[in-house]
């Protein structure tokens, strides 16, 4: 009887793993892809990597594991970044419909393939570790994944980390970012998935008559040490996050700053026209005056709110209103650097004078500059609405305002936590995020908001976020959204934020966890090998 049960369960285990590996990997990659907006099934991130892990460590033909790993990466990053399709059509930029489609598919495909390559490199390491002990494999797998994400995020093409699958829904686990940045969250996700995978592997490899005989008293899955460890780790990490999440936020009156936001709602197709500028000037000036009359201390506008150069900015109605009302304004426009221009955020004091300027340092590849321009310049037309040459701002800028030093971010920079960490370590007391997401599909602005939530938590700062068409928002240091705008709407809103001078462990030390994982796992691997 026990032999029959053993054979039956053995066939069931074999049936589960007899599906085509590529199909299993593709399906689990899709599950990871739907963890972010527009679906937002964040909880799937804690199991979606496990099937690929099992495939890699149980493969009898390591060379055959490249396609499944590549497909997993393509599925995850392709779905997560599907909002890129929203840039088509670009007829408002003078790009014909068919070339616009080609450029859009190239952008989407290129970044998706990069994601597939990243996962394939990780898979090559995991296959190599097939004969290692499970605990060491989990440690190395976690370390290598974090290392690869760190390497990718150091370049210009970065958005879809595993960590952002938890934002904005799982604020508790996102507080691990205060310890070592987003890679702390990524490490947690990879480690839990790895332990679940090792639990499954242990289950299928140790199934025998002895376990069958004890099944009546204790189901196998409840006594598997790797599963118990995985569940324990998941609970423990959430408890740590909850402790950080539960800390009270000081809100002293002397640190209060009432900030107003204007969401101008100017479609990108109008930006190049005189009508577009007229509407932008009218909407932002009207919004500024309304907020000034409400008694705000300062007003924040979107990226490129007034699409004019700095020399022309001083003659606009908005700057005239600043001089009249005497309320500080942060205005998005174009700065000038020699014969080139920058996307900039200007601080106007109560007298209508420019007292500081922040230049966008992280430009959107293909959208704002052409990588390898000597090669691609003749193939891909620059998508910028201006004819001049756009350049990036300096890497380590500080942004002083009449209210103290701020942490400034323009659009795409929200995906780069080091930009925020550096400014927080340099004394930034609150976050000003200015963006224009009008040329993407609606899921992108929500993902962008999720990125800003992570940055607010990691730096322990209040954040004011102004966009052109949505989603503008106010976020507290625990990542709670105090207010969020509608999409494709004209809106103004005022909220009180607070200046803070705290420094999280991440702000002080940066991402110390990844090198620690790499060094410790590498050392243990060498020791085990010897």
PyMOL commands that set and color helices and strands:
alter all, ss='L'
color gray80, all
select helices_A, chain A and resi 2-17+21-33+42-46+50-57+62-80+82-87+91-93+97-128+134-153+163-166+171-174+177-180+182-205+209-213+220-222+225-245+253-255+268-270+274-293+310-313+317-325+373-376+411-415+417-425+442-459+505-509+512-529
alter helices_A, ss='H'
color red, helices_A
select strands_A, chain A and resi 256-263+298-300+328-337+340-348+354-359+389-390+399-401+404-410+431-435+463-467+473-475+481-484+491-498
alter strands_A, ss='S'
color yellow, strands_A
deselect
rebuild
show_as cartoon
